[in-house]
Amino acid sequence: MDKQKVIEAYRRGLITLQECGQILGAEQTQLDDLMRTENHRRPISQNPYMIVDHF
């Protein structure tokens, strides 16, 4: 299973953090680090391009 899909399932509340770790084969400290780094990579919105009017 794709790592990103497992993490997304956890974020959506479909699986617990423990289940996420079991699927990925990671320990608690590894999961904490992974969630922290994945948060920085996650796009702000589904559409990464936004038009902003500064008026």
Secondary structure, DSSP 8 states (H G I E B T S, - for coil): --HHHHHHHHHTTSS-HHHHHHHHT--HHHHHHHHHHHHHHS-SSSSS-------
